[in-house]
Amino acid sequence: MSRVYPAFARLPAGIGSGPPRGPAREKAVMEEEKPWALISEVDGWGYPEEVTDIMNQHFQIICFREFLKSPLLHGPKIQVMFVWNGFPAVEPSLLSSLPSLKVVANGGVGIDHLDVRYITSLGVKVTNTPSVVSDATADIAMGLLLASARRIVEGHQTAVNPQTTSPLHHLMGVEVTGSTLGIVGMGHIGSKIAQRSKGFDMKILYHNRNRRSVKDEQAVGASYCEKVDDLLKESDFVMLAVNLTPETTGLISHRELSLMKPTATLVNISRGQVVDNDALVKALQSGTIRAAALDVTYPEPLPRGHPLLGLPNVLITPHVGTNTVATIRRMVQRMVENALAAVRGQPVPNEVKS
């Protein structure tokens, strides 16, 4: 959907050659004073309609498709680019057409789709939205873990199948309470997952680039594994909650999966590229691990007919970890706050440095 929002529209002219007087003129002047911002689109892969009011309050918004119709006209005015689900793609060709750009405000924590070093070399700031996504992402992580362990989706499909005419007692799951959860990546999201896991009396192991403080470990009852191999060997559920970096790309492949228990489940809520798809398919088909529950894949969506889509021991959701109305609104609000600070030359709360 391509549209220009009311903040971008011009008010109709009044009597004579001048603009209307009074409140209408004041409103027109206020709209003209708002900085311009480029967004992807609304609905579809873009922003939910429910959050556009937050941006319109402070910016004159133009969608990318509308921008492309007259880039020479619109480009020099744009000071902010709001990036959502990786769009608009922040490529050199686009950046070169935005000489007044001051900030690329990303929705979400991950910035693997942004060349931060290049963008900042142009004098443009980069921001993200940490912490506001943590609770919703931790919730989906636990939802995937529980749904996979107790075969909830399979149970639902069986229950509503017209061919089901008698009780089915063979649909056995695995125990969550008292099991061992290994969290790879104990950042803000990983800590939130650990907090939730305590309610299930899970033994919590974690591996992180840097060990957390004793106070942090005690707060969630987590034990540190210096080597990720030790975590993989001991865990009933392995939860991936790392940022995507060159070091974490392909972090879980054939060797790592072979270290896991044959009864273990892999849960990934980080990025699809953290897991080697071919290795995961082989491990699931051969019984090297019991199951996988994924909110992220690479690519997204997977090509129709991809082996992961047909395996009965795989549960996949379409990268919906942050998809609650409350969380999306908080994300957009944080994006707006970061962008306003950059435009005004103030300290930027969530600036990402290269």
C-alpha positions in Angstrom: 0.0 0.0 0.0 1.4 3.4 -1.0 0.1 6.6 0.5 1.0 10.0 1.8 -0.2 10.7 5.2 -2.3 13.7 6.3 0.8 15.3 7.9 2.3 15.4 4.4 -0.8 16.8 2.7 -1.4 20.5 1.9 -4.5 22.3 3.2 -6.7 23.8 0.5 -6.2 27.4 -0.3 -8.7 29.9 1.1 -10.2 33.0 -0.4 -7.8 35.0 -2.5 -4.2 34.1 -3.2 -3.2 33.5 0.4 -3.7 30.4 2.6 -6.6 30.3 5.1 -6.2 32.4 8.3 -6.8 31.5 11.9 -6.5 27.9 13.3 -6.3 26.4 9.8 -3.3 28.5 8.9 -1.6 27.8 12.2 -2.1 24.1 11.7 -0.6 24.4 8.2 2.4 26.2 9.5 2.9 23.6 12.3 2.8 20.8 9.7 5.3 22.6 7.5 7.7 22.9 10.5 7.7 19.2 11.2 10.8 17.3 10.0 10.3 14.9 7.1 10.7 11.2 7.6 10.8 8.3 5.2 9.1 5.0 6.1 8.5 1.7 4.2 4.7 1.4 4.1 1.7 0.8 6.2 0.1 -2.7 6.6 1.6 -5.7 4.8 5.3 -5.8 5.8 5.2 -2.2 7.0 3.8 -0.5 10.1 0.4 -1.5 11.6 -2.1 1.2 11.0 -2.5 1.5 14.8 0.9 3.1 15.3 1.1 5.7 12.5 -0.4 8.3 14.8 2.8 8.3 16.9 5.0 9.2 13.9 2.5 11.6 12.4 2.5 13.6 15.6 6.1 14.7 15.1 7.0 14.1 11.5 5.8 14.6 8.0 5.7 11.0 6.8 6.2 9.8 3.2 6.1 6.1 2.1 9.0 4.7 0.1 6.9 4.1 -3.0 5.7 7.6 -3.0 9.2 8.9 -2.5 10.4 6.9 -5.5 8.0 8.8 -7.7 9.9 12.1 -7.1 13.2 11.4 -5.3 14.8 14.6 -6.5 11.8 16.6 -5.0 11.5 14.7 -1.7 15.1 13.6 -1.0 16.6 16.9 0.1 13.8 17.3 2.7 14.1 14.0 4.5 16.0 14.1 7.8 14.9 10.7 9.2 14.6 7.2 7.9 12.5 4.8 9.9 13.5 1.2 9.2 11.0 -1.5 9.9 11.5 -5.2 9.1 14.6 -4.2 7.2 12.8 -1.8 4.9 13.5 0.6 3.3 16.8 -1.1 2.6 19.5 1.3 3.7 21.7 1.1 0.6 24.4 3.6 -0.6 22.2 4.6 -3.6 19.3 5.6 -1.3 21.6 7.3 1.2 23.1 9.4 -1.6 19.7 10.8 -2.5 19.1 12.0 1.1 21.6 14.8 1.7 19.8 16.1 4.8 19.5 12.7 6.5 20.5 12.8 10.2 19.4 9.5 11.5 18.4 5.9 10.6 16.1 4.8 13.3 15.7 1.0 13.4 12.8 -0.8 14.9 14.0 -3.7 16.9 17.4 -4.6 18.5 19.1 -6.4 15.6 21.0 -4.2 13.2 22.7 -6.9 11.1 20.9 -5.5 8.1 22.6 -2.1 8.5 26.2 -1.2 7.6 26.6 0.9 10.7 30.2 1.8 9.9 29.3 3.1 6.4 26.2 5.0 7.6 27.9 6.7 10.4 30.8 7.7 8.1 28.3 9.9 6.3 27.6 11.7 9.5 24.3 9.9 10.0 23.4 8.4 13.3 22.0 4.9 13.8 19.6 3.9 16.5 17.7 0.8 17.7 15.1 -0.1 20.3 16.6 -2.4 23.0 14.8 -3.4 26.1 11.3 -2.5 24.9 11.2 -5.8 22.9 12.5 -8.1 25.6 9.3 -9.1 27.4 7.4 -10.0 24.2 10.3 -11.9 22.7 10.8 -13.8 25.9 7.1 -14.7 25.9 7.3 -16.1 22.4 10.4 -18.0 23.4 8.6 -19.8 26.2 5.5 -20.3 24.1 7.6 -22.1 21.4 9.3 -24.2 24.0 6.0 -25.2 25.7 4.2 -25.8 22.4 7.0 -28.0 21.1 7.5 -29.9 24.3 3.8 -30.7 24.7 3.0 -30.9 21.0 0.3 -28.4 21.2 -0.1 -27.6 17.5 -0.2 -31.3 16.6 -2.7 -31.8 19.4 -4.9 -29.0 18.0 -4.7 -30.3 14.5 -5.7 -33.8 15.7 -8.6 -32.4 17.9 -10.2 -30.5 15.0 -9.6 -33.1 12.3 -12.9 -34.5 11.0 -11.3 -38.0 10.9 -10.8 -37.9 14.7 -13.6 -39.9 16.2 -12.1 -41.4 19.4 -9.8 -40.2 22.2 -6.1 -40.3 21.3 -3.8 -41.0 24.2 -0.6 -41.6 22.3 0.3 -37.9 21.8 3.0 -37.9 24.3 5.2 -34.8 25.0 8.2 -34.2 27.2 8.5 -32.7 30.6 9.3 -29.0 31.0 9.1 -28.7 34.7 12.4 -29.6 36.3 14.2 -29.9 32.9 17.5 -28.2 32.0 17.4 -25.1 29.9 20.5 -23.8 28.2 20.4 -20.2 27.1 23.0 -19.1 24.5 23.2 -15.3 24.8 22.3 -13.9 28.2 21.5 -10.4 27.3 18.3 -8.6 28.2 16.1 -11.0 26.3 18.0 -14.1 27.6 17.6 -12.8 31.2 13.9 -12.4 30.7 13.7 -16.0 29.4 15.6 -17.2 32.5 13.1 -15.3 34.7 10.2 -17.0 33.1 11.9 -20.4 33.3 12.2 -20.2 37.1 8.5 -20.5 37.2 8.9 -24.0 35.8 11.6 -25.0 38.2 14.0 -25.4 35.3 17.7 -25.7 35.9 19.2 -22.8 33.9 22.6 -22.9 32.2 23.9 -20.0 30.1 26.7 -19.2 27.8 27.6 -15.6 27.0 30.5 -13.7 25.4 31.1 -12.2 28.8 30.0 -13.8 32.1 27.3 -11.9 34.0 27.8 -10.7 37.5 27.1 -13.0 40.4 24.2 -10.7 41.3 22.7 -11.2 37.8 23.2 -14.9 37.9 21.6 -15.2 41.3 18.6 -13.1 40.3 17.6 -15.7 37.7 19.2 -18.8 39.2 21.5 -19.3 36.2 24.8 -21.1 36.1 27.6 -20.1 33.7 29.1 -22.4 31.1 32.4 -21.1 29.9 32.2 -23.5 26.9 29.1 -23.6 24.8 29.8 -27.3 24.2 29.2 -28.1 27.9 25.8 -26.3 27.7 24.8 -28.2 24.6 25.6 -31.6 26.2 23.6 -31.0 29.4 20.5 -29.1 28.2 17.1 -30.6 27.4 16.2 -27.3 25.7 18.7 -25.1 24.0 17.5 -21.5 23.5 19.3 -19.2 21.1 19.1 -15.5 22.1 22.2 -14.0 20.5 22.7 -11.1 18.2 23.7 -11.9 14.7 27.4 -11.1 14.2 30.1 -12.7 12.1 31.0 -14.8 15.2 27.4 -16.1 15.7 26.6 -16.8 12.0 26.4 -20.6 11.7 27.0 -20.9 15.4 24.9 -24.1 15.5 25.9 -26.6 12.8 26.6 -30.3 12.4 29.1 -30.5 15.2 27.1 -28.5 17.8 23.9 -30.5 17.0 25.7 -33.8 17.5 26.7 -32.7 21.0 23.0 -32.2 22.0 20.9 -34.9 23.6 18.7 -37.0 21.3 15.8 -35.9 23.5 16.7 -32.2 23.3 14.9 -29.4 21.5 16.5 -26.4 19.8 14.6 -23.1 20.1 15.7 -20.1 18.1 14.3 -16.6 18.6 17.5 -14.7 17.5 18.2 -14.8 13.7 17.9 -17.6 11.2 21.5 -17.3 10.1 22.7 -18.5 13.5 21.6 -22.0 12.6 22.9 -24.0 9.6 19.7 -25.1 7.9 21.1 -28.2 6.2 22.6 -29.4 9.5 19.4 -28.9 11.3 17.4 -30.8 8.7 19.8 -33.7 8.9 19.7 -33.7 12.7 15.9 -33.7 12.9 15.6 -36.4 10.2 18.1 -38.7 11.8 17.0 -38.3 15.4 20.2 -36.5 16.5 17.8 -34.1 18.3 14.2 -34.5 19.2 12.7 -31.3 17.8 13.2 -27.6 16.8 11.0 -24.6 17.5 11.8 -21.5 15.4 10.5 -18.0 15.3 13.2 -17.1 12.8 14.5 -18.7 9.7 16.8 -17.8 6.8 15.4 -16.7 4.5 12.1 -15.5 5.7 9.8 -17.0 4.7 11.5 -20.2 3.7 11.0 -21.3 0.1 7.9 -23.4 -0.2 9.0 -27.0 -0.3 11.9 -26.4 2.0 12.6 -29.6 4.0 12.1 -27.8 7.3 8.5 -27.1 6.4 7.6 -30.7 6.0 9.1 -32.2 9.2 6.7 -33.2 11.9 9.1 -32.4 14.7 9.5 -28.7 13.6 7.4 -25.8 14.8 7.8 -22.5 12.9 6.3 -19.1 13.5 6.9 -16.2 11.1 9.2 -13.9 13.2 6.5 -12.6 15.4 8.5 -12.3 18.6 7.6 -8.6 19.1 4.2 -8.7 17.6 1.9 -7.4 20.3 0.1 -4.1 19.9 1.6 -2.7 23.2 5.2 -3.7 22.2 4.9 -2.4 18.7 3.7 0.9 20.0 6.6 1.1 22.5 9.0 0.3 19.7 7.7 3.1 17.4 7.6 5.5 20.3 11.3 4.7 21.0 12.1 5.1 17.4 10.5 8.5 17.4 12.3 9.6 20.6 15.6 8.6 19.1 14.9 10.4 15.8 13.7 13.6 17.5 16.9 13.7 19.6 19.1 13.3 16.5 17.2 15.9 14.5 17.4 18.4 17.4 21.1 17.8 18.0 20.5 16.3 21.5 22.0 13.2 23.0 20.4 10.1 21.4 19.2 7.6 23.9 19.8 4.4 21.8 22.5 5.4 19.5 24.4 2.5 17.9 28.1 3.1 17.5 30.2 1.4 14.8 
